[in-house]
C-alpha cells in the first residue's frame, strides 16, 4: 500500500508479522483481494472485489480495478504478473 501500511487478510493480520505497520484487513469473502499492487499512486485491485475497492477509496487511495481473468485461470494474481523495480 505505502511505506507504513499493509493490506492483508484478517488471519495474516493477526499473526503478528506486521506489528510495525498499519494494517488494513480485507473485507470478509474478499480475501483474494489481498493480492494487489501499488504502482506510483494507484492501487491495482482485481475486478470482482467491490468492497475492497470501496474500502481502499474510503481510506484515500486511488484504486483501479483490472481484469485478470486469464491469469486467474492458472491461479495467477496481480503480484505474479508484475515486475517491480526502484529507480535510483
N, C-alpha and C positions, 0 to 999 in steps of 0.2 A: 504494500500500500504506500507507505512512505518510510522515512528513516526511523520512525518511532512507533509505527502501527503495523500490526499483523492482522490478516483476515484468516480465521481458522474455524474448523468445526468445533462444536462445544466439547467433544471428547478430547481433542488435541489441546484446546484452550485450557482445560483443567489439568493437563499433565504437568504443568509447571515449567515446561521448556521455554515458554515465552514470558517469564516472570518480569523481565526487564522492559517489556513492551506494553503498549496499549493494545488490547485485543478486541476486535470486532468479531462476533460469532455469526456463523451462517444461520439463516432462518431454518426452523425445523422443516425437513423434507427437501431442503436445497443444499445439502452437504456437498454435493458435486460442484457447487459454485465456488468452493474454496480454491479450485484450480483456475485462478485468474492471474492476470499480469497487469502491471502498470507500465505504460510507455509514456515517458515525459509526464504530462499532467492528465493523461487519460487512463482510466482503469478499463481494461477489456474483460468482459464477462461473456460466457457462452450464452446464446439465446436459450430461453426456457427457464430462466431464473428471475422472474419479475420482482419477487420480494427482495432478492439480493440487490438488484439494480436500484430499487426504491430506497432500500436501507442505506446503501452507499451514497446515493444522491442526497439523502437527508443529512448525511454527515459532511456534505460539502464536496464530495468527489465528482468529477466529470466522468460519466460512465457511458460506454458504448457497448451494446450487445452485438455479438458477432456469431455467425453461423459456423459451427464446427462439425456439422453432420457427418461428413465423410470421414474425418479423422476419428470421430467418436465411435464409428463402426468398428474400429480397431483399438478401442479403448484409449484413444489419444485425446489430450486436452490442450488447452492454450499453452501451458508451460512446456509441453512436449514439442510444440510446433514453433518454439521461439529460439532465436539466437540472441544472447544477451552480452553486451559489452559496455565498457565505460570509456568514453573518450578521455584522453589525458590532456 
